[in-house]
Amino acid sequence: MADRTPRTKPAKLPSWNSRTQLMFHRFLESAPDAMLITNEHGKILIANTNTERLFGYSHHELVGQSVEQLMPERYRRNHLGHRASYFAEPRVRAMGSALDLFGLRRDGTEFPIEISLSPLPTKEAMLISSAIRDVTERQRTKQALGHAKELAEAASRELEAFSYSVAHDLRAPLRSIAGFSQAVLDDYGAQLDEEGQSHLNRIRAAANRLAGLIDDLLALSRVSRSELRREPVDLTRLGREIAGRLQQGQGGRAIELNIAEGMLVRGDPRLLAIALENLIGNALKFTRNRQQTRIELGLTETPVSPQTFFVRDNGAGFDMAHAERLFGAFQRLHRVTEFEGSGIGLATVQRIIHRHGGRIWADAAVDRGATFYFTL
């Protein structure tokens, strides 16, 4: 191992014997940062080799000088007050992570730094140990990441606006296709054979399905574009209102619905209503082949959060091997002939939950029901 003893004669610290002095200097030399020891007047007593490299001064040019020479002129007056306040209450303190601090090299160039201060008590006086780190590369990386994020967000906004525009513009020709197909059936249906009528009905059905997909895409886009308004929301009351409304279209099915009391959150009531309507609606849809339907909206504790909400049903369930596809747009785990739907609902729910800073995931088994958990 290379000897890290300083190249120059180390300054002496009061009341420390020569062995302690040497060990301390070797410790400073082994540090990855620039290290300074200063007294209450800001005079530099010790500077390690990394300090010389970082600021461009020799050891003799540093020791005995004021520490203010290592900072730009605009910081020096305030630093005198900061130093006095530090000695009044000395403690380990990190500076620079939330501040814009700069060092000044011998050649006059400035560079961003972070500083960690530690009190160093001796019998004669209180000294300060300063660890100084050049964060130029970190700031460049941060700026590059910030720029890349801005570009990605701008591209996402443009793509979303384009998708919204295309989807919106497609609605009119689709309405024409569906409408004129129906007109042909109404006006000329008697002149068509069974096969011709079947073709027109299939055209109408396809146009209506595509129109439904476009409506769902527009709804998904509005979820992302709308402003998030946070206010107190009673999920218990909201869940009961939504479930009651959805039950009216279930043809008198036997449905056991359990909604927990006291589920109070802060969030956007309109968006949370959309999320619950999709989750409870899915639960009703995938349980329609059950003689007795059981649906629960509740609150539990999970490793993710002590306040985790869930919607549970005893319906068709799904294979967890395909769970990663659940929240993608147009992703379906069941055939359209089994259960209708566009595959947009859970993508919409996920986007709403993410906008509230939460997570959503599922647990299920084929023919044994599903549980969707979410946090806010």
C-alpha positions as CSV (number, residue, x, y, z in Angstrom):
1,M,0.0,0.0,0.0
2,A,1.4,3.4,-1.0
3,D,2.4,5.8,1.8
4,R,-0.1,8.6,2.0
5,T,2.0,10.8,4.3
6,P,1.7,14.4,3.1
7,R,4.5,15.6,0.8
8,T,5.0,18.8,3.0
9,K,5.5,19.2,6.7
10,P,2.1,19.1,8.4
11,A,0.9,22.0,10.5
12,K,0.8,21.2,14.2
13,L,-2.5,21.0,16.1
14,P,-2.5,22.2,19.7
15,S,-2.0,19.6,22.4
16,W,-1.6,16.6,20.0
17,N,1.6,14.5,20.2
18,S,3.6,13.7,17.1
19,R,2.2,10.2,16.7
20,T,-1.4,11.5,16.8
21,Q,-0.5,14.3,14.4
22,L,0.9,11.8,11.9
23,M,-2.0,9.5,12.1
24,F,-4.5,12.4,11.7
25,H,-2.6,13.7,8.6
26,R,-2.6,10.2,7.1
27,F,-6.3,10.0,7.7
28,L,-6.9,13.3,5.9
29,E,-4.7,12.2,3.0
30,S,-6.7,9.0,2.6
31,A,-10.0,10.9,2.4
32,P,-11.6,11.0,-1.1
33,D,-12.6,14.7,-0.7
34,A,-10.7,17.9,-0.2
35,M,-10.2,18.3,3.5
36,L,-9.5,21.5,5.5
37,I,-8.9,22.2,9.1
38,T,-9.6,25.8,10.1
39,N,-9.8,27.7,13.4
40,E,-12.5,30.1,14.6
41,H,-10.9,33.0,12.6
42,G,-11.2,31.0,9.3
43,K,-7.4,30.5,9.1
44,I,-6.4,27.3,7.3
45,L,-4.3,25.0,9.6
46,I,-4.2,21.9,7.5
47,A,-5.1,21.1,3.8
48,N,-4.7,17.7,2.3
49,T,-3.4,16.9,-1.2
50,N,-6.9,16.7,-2.7
51,T,-7.5,20.3,-1.6
52,E,-4.3,21.3,-3.5
53,R,-5.5,19.5,-6.6
54,L,-9.1,20.8,-6.4
55,F,-8.3,24.5,-5.9
56,G,-4.9,24.7,-7.7
57,Y,-2.9,26.0,-4.7
58,S,0.2,24.6,-3.2
59,H,0.3,23.5,0.4
60,H,2.3,26.6,1.4
61,E,-0.2,28.9,-0.4
62,L,-3.1,27.4,1.6
63,V,-1.8,27.0,5.2
64,G,-2.1,30.2,7.2
65,Q,-4.4,31.8,4.7
66,S,-8.1,32.7,5.1
67,V,-10.6,30.0,4.0
68,E,-12.6,32.8,2.3
69,Q,-10.0,32.9,-0.5
70,L,-11.4,29.6,-1.7
71,M,-14.9,31.1,-2.4
72,P,-16.2,33.7,-4.8
73,E,-16.2,37.3,-3.6
74,R,-20.0,37.4,-3.4
75,Y,-20.0,34.8,-0.7
76,R,-17.3,36.1,1.6
77,R,-19.1,38.8,3.6
78,N,-22.0,36.4,4.5
79,H,-19.5,33.6,5.3
80,L,-18.1,35.6,8.2
81,G,-21.5,35.5,9.8
82,H,-22.1,31.9,9.0
83,R,-18.7,31.0,10.6
84,A,-19.6,32.8,13.8
85,S,-23.0,31.2,14.1
86,Y,-21.4,27.7,13.5
87,F,-18.9,28.2,16.4
88,A,-21.8,29.3,18.6
89,E,-23.5,26.0,17.9
90,P,-21.0,23.5,16.5
91,R,-22.4,20.3,15.0
92,V,-22.0,18.0,12.0
93,R,-23.7,19.8,9.1
94,A,-24.0,19.2,5.4
95,M,-24.2,22.2,3.1
96,G,-24.8,22.4,-0.6
97,S,-27.4,19.7,-1.3
98,A,-30.2,22.3,-1.2
99,L,-28.0,25.4,-1.8
100,D,-26.0,26.7,-4.7
101,L,-22.4,26.8,-3.3
102,F,-19.3,27.4,-5.4
103,G,-15.6,27.2,-4.9
104,L,-13.0,29.4,-6.4
105,R,-9.8,28.0,-8.0
106,R,-6.5,29.8,-8.1
107,D,-7.0,30.6,-11.8
108,G,-10.3,32.4,-11.0
109,T,-12.7,29.7,-12.3
110,E,-15.7,28.7,-10.2
111,F,-17.2,25.2,-9.7
112,P,-20.2,23.9,-7.7
113,I,-19.4,22.2,-4.4
114,E,-20.9,20.5,-1.4
115,I,-19.4,20.9,2.0
116,S,-19.7,18.8,5.2
117,L,-18.7,20.6,8.4
118,S,-17.7,18.8,11.6
119,P,-16.5,20.3,14.9
120,L,-13.0,19.2,16.0
121,P,-12.5,20.0,19.7
122,T,-9.1,20.3,21.1
123,K,-7.9,21.3,24.6
124,E,-7.0,24.8,23.4
125,A,-9.8,25.6,20.9
126,M,-12.6,24.4,18.8
127,L,-11.6,23.8,15.2
128,I,-13.6,23.0,12.1
129,S,-13.1,20.0,9.7
130,S,-14.4,20.7,6.2
131,A,-14.9,18.0,3.6
132,I,-15.3,19.7,0.2
133,R,-16.6,17.8,-2.9
134,D,-16.7,19.0,-6.5
135,V,-20.2,18.2,-7.8
136,T,-19.7,19.5,-11.4
137,E,-20.3,16.1,-13.0
138,R,-23.3,15.4,-10.8
139,Q,-24.9,18.7,-11.7
140,R,-24.2,18.1,-15.4
141,T,-25.9,14.7,-15.1
142,K,-28.8,16.2,-13.3
143,Q,-29.2,18.9,-15.9
144,A,-29.0,16.4,-18.7
145,L,-31.6,14.2,-17.0
146,G,-33.8,17.2,-16.4
147,H,-33.5,18.2,-20.1
148,A,-34.2,14.6,-21.2
149,K,-37.3,14.5,-18.9
150,E,-38.6,17.8,-20.4
151,L,-38.1,16.5,-23.9
152,A,-39.9,13.2,-23.1
153,E,-42.8,15.1,-21.4
154,A,-43.1,17.4,-24.4
155,A,-43.1,14.4,-26.8
156,S,-45.7,12.7,-24.6
157,R,-47.9,15.8,-24.6
158,E,-47.6,16.1,-28.4
159,L,-48.3,12.4,-28.9
160,E,-51.3,12.6,-26.6
161,A,-52.6,15.7,-28.3
162,F,-52.2,14.0,-31.7
163,S,-53.9,10.9,-30.5
164,Y,-56.8,13.0,-29.1
165,S,-57.1,14.9,-32.3
166,V,-57.1,11.7,-34.5
167,A,-59.6,9.9,-32.2
168,H,-61.9,12.9,-32.1
169,D,-61.8,13.3,-35.9
170,L,-62.5,9.6,-36.5
171,R,-65.8,9.8,-34.7
172,A,-67.7,11.7,-37.5
173,P,-66.9,9.2,-40.3
174,L,-67.7,6.2,-38.0
175,R,-71.0,7.7,-37.2
176,S,-71.6,8.0,-41.0
177,I,-70.7,4.4,-41.5
178,A,-73.0,3.2,-38.8
179,G,-75.8,5.6,-39.8
180,F,-75.8,4.8,-43.5
181,S,-75.5,1.1,-42.9
182,Q,-78.6,1.3,-40.7
183,A,-80.3,3.5,-43.4
184,V,-79.6,0.8,-46.0
185,L,-81.1,-1.8,-43.7
186,D,-84.2,0.3,-43.0
187,D,-84.8,1.4,-46.6
188,Y,-83.6,-1.5,-48.7
189,G,-83.5,-4.4,-46.2
190,A,-86.4,-6.2,-47.9
191,Q,-84.5,-6.2,-51.2
192,L,-81.4,-7.9,-49.6
193,D,-81.0,-11.6,-49.0
194,E,-80.1,-12.9,-45.6
195,E,-76.4,-12.8,-46.3
196,G,-76.5,-9.1,-47.5
197,Q,-78.3,-8.1,-44.3
198,S,-75.8,-10.0,-42.3
199,H,-72.9,-8.1,-43.9
200,L,-74.5,-4.8,-43.2
201,N,-75.2,-5.8,-39.6
202,R,-71.5,-6.8,-39.2
203,I,-70.4,-3.4,-40.7
204,R,-72.7,-1.6,-38.2
205,A,-71.5,-3.7,-35.2
206,A,-67.8,-3.1,-36.2
207,A,-68.3,0.6,-36.6
208,N,-70.1,0.8,-33.2
209,R,-67.3,-1.2,-31.5
210,L,-64.7,1.1,-33.0
211,A,-66.7,4.2,-31.9
212,G,-66.8,2.7,-28.4
213,L,-63.0,2.2,-28.4
214,I,-62.5,5.8,-29.5
215,D,-64.7,7.1,-26.7
216,D,-62.7,5.0,-24.2
217,L,-59.4,6.4,-25.6
218,L,-60.8,10.0,-25.4
219,A,-61.8,9.3,-21.8
220,L,-58.3,7.9,-21.0
221,S,-56.8,11.0,-22.5
222,R,-59.0,13.3,-20.5
223,V,-57.9,11.5,-17.3
224,S,-54.3,12.4,-18.1
225,R,-55.0,16.0,-19.3
226,S,-57.4,17.1,-16.6
227,E,-56.2,19.1,-13.6
228,L,-56.0,17.1,-10.3
229,R,-58.1,18.7,-7.6
230,R,-57.4,17.3,-4.1
231,E,-60.1,17.5,-1.5
232,P,-61.6,15.2,1.2
233,V,-63.3,12.2,-0.4
234,D,-65.5,9.6,1.4
235,L,-64.7,6.4,-0.5
236,T,-67.4,4.6,1.4
237,R,-70.2,6.9,0.3
238,L,-68.8,7.1,-3.2
239,G,-68.5,3.3,-3.5
240,R,-72.1,2.8,-2.4
241,E,-73.4,5.4,-4.9
242,I,-71.5,3.8,-7.8
243,A,-72.4,0.3,-6.8
244,G,-76.1,1.2,-6.4
245,R,-76.2,2.8,-9.8
246,L,-74.4,-0.1,-11.5
247,Q,-76.6,-2.7,-9.8
248,Q,-79.7,-1.2,-11.5
249,G,-78.6,-2.6,-14.8
250,Q,-77.9,-6.2,-13.5
251,G,-81.4,-7.6,-14.1
252,G,-82.2,-8.5,-10.5
253,R,-79.0,-10.6,-9.9
254,A,-78.3,-11.9,-6.4
255,I,-75.4,-9.6,-5.4
256,E,-73.8,-9.5,-1.9
257,L,-72.1,-6.2,-1.7
258,N,-69.9,-5.3,1.3
259,I,-68.4,-1.8,1.5
260,A,-66.2,-0.9,4.6
261,E,-67.1,2.1,6.8
262,G,-64.9,5.1,7.3
263,M,-62.7,5.1,4.2
264,L,-61.7,8.7,4.0
265,V,-59.0,10.0,1.7
266,R,-57.8,13.2,0.0
267,G,-58.0,13.1,-3.8
268,D,-59.9,14.2,-6.9
269,P,-63.5,13.0,-6.3
270,R,-64.3,13.0,-10.1
271,L,-61.2,10.9,-11.0
272,L,-61.6,8.5,-8.0
273,A,-65.3,8.0,-9.0
274,I,-64.1,6.9,-12.5
275,A,-61.6,4.5,-10.9
276,L,-64.2,2.9,-8.6
277,E,-66.7,2.7,-11.4
278,N,-64.3,0.8,-13.5
279,L,-63.2,-1.5,-10.7
280,I,-66.7,-2.2,-9.4
281,G,-68.0,-2.5,-12.9
282,N,-65.4,-5.1,-13.8
283,A,-66.3,-7.0,-10.6
284,L,-70.0,-7.1,-11.7
285,K,-69.1,-8.1,-15.2
286,F,-66.7,-11.0,-14.3
287,T,-69.1,-12.4,-11.7
288,R,-72.2,-12.5,-13.9
289,N,-72.0,-16.3,-14.3
290,R,-72.0,-16.9,-10.6
291,Q,-75.2,-17.9,-8.9
292,Q,-74.3,-15.8,-5.9
293,T,-72.1,-12.7,-6.6
294,R,-69.9,-11.4,-3.8
295,I,-68.1,-8.0,-4.2
296,E,-66.2,-6.2,-1.5
297,L,-64.7,-2.7,-1.3
298,G,-62.5,-2.5,1.7
299,L,-59.3,-1.3,3.5
300,T,-56.4,-3.4,4.6
301,E,-52.7,-3.2,5.5
302,T,-50.1,-4.5,3.1
303,P,-46.2,-4.3,2.9
304,V,-46.8,-1.5,0.3
305,S,-48.9,0.7,2.6
306,P,-50.7,0.5,5.9
307,Q,-53.7,2.0,4.1
308,T,-54.4,-0.2,1.1
309,F,-57.8,-0.2,-0.5
310,F,-59.1,-3.2,-2.5
311,V,-62.0,-4.4,-4.6
312,R,-62.5,-8.1,-4.4
313,D,-64.9,-10.4,-6.3
314,N,-65.6,-14.2,-6.6
315,G,-65.7,-14.1,-10.4
316,A,-63.8,-15.6,-13.3
317,G,-60.4,-14.4,-12.1
318,F,-57.4,-14.8,-14.4
319,D,-54.0,-16.5,-14.6
320,M,-51.4,-14.4,-12.7
321,A,-48.8,-15.4,-15.3
322,H,-50.3,-12.7,-17.5
323,A,-50.8,-10.1,-14.8
324,E,-48.3,-7.7,-16.3
325,R,-50.7,-7.2,-19.2
326,L,-53.6,-6.1,-17.0
327,F,-53.0,-2.4,-17.0
328,G,-52.0,-1.9,-20.7
329,A,-54.4,-0.2,-23.1
330,F,-56.4,-2.7,-25.2
331,Q,-54.9,-5.7,-23.2
332,R,-57.5,-8.4,-22.4
333,L,-57.2,-11.7,-20.5
334,H,-60.5,-13.0,-21.7
335,R,-62.1,-13.4,-25.1
336,V,-64.6,-10.8,-26.2
337,T,-67.2,-13.6,-26.7
338,E,-66.9,-14.3,-22.9
339,F,-66.8,-10.8,-21.5
340,E,-67.3,-7.6,-23.5
341,G,-65.0,-4.6,-23.1
342,S,-62.3,-2.5,-24.8
343,G,-59.4,-3.2,-22.5
344,I,-59.1,0.5,-21.6
345,G,-60.8,0.4,-18.2
346,L,-57.8,-0.8,-16.1
347,A,-55.4,1.4,-18.0
348,T,-57.6,4.3,-17.0
349,V,-57.7,3.2,-13.3
350,Q,-53.9,2.8,-13.2
351,R,-53.4,6.3,-14.7
352,I,-55.8,7.8,-12.0
353,I,-54.0,6.0,-9.2
354,H,-50.6,7.0,-10.4
355,R,-51.7,10.6,-10.7
356,H,-52.6,10.4,-7.0
357,G,-49.1,9.1,-6.2
358,G,-50.3,5.6,-5.5
359,R,-49.9,2.0,-6.8
360,I,-52.3,-0.6,-8.1
361,W,-51.8,-4.3,-8.4
362,A,-53.9,-7.5,-8.5
363,D,-54.0,-11.0,-7.1
364,A,-56.2,-13.6,-8.7
365,A,-56.6,-17.2,-9.8
366,V,-58.6,-18.7,-12.7
367,D,-62.2,-19.2,-11.7
368,R,-61.5,-18.2,-8.1
369,G,-62.0,-14.4,-8.3
370,A,-59.7,-11.4,-8.3
371,T,-58.7,-8.7,-5.9
372,F,-57.4,-5.3,-7.1
373,Y,-55.4,-3.4,-4.5
374,F,-54.5,0.3,-4.7
375,T,-53.0,3.0,-2.6
376,L,-53.3,6.8,-2.7
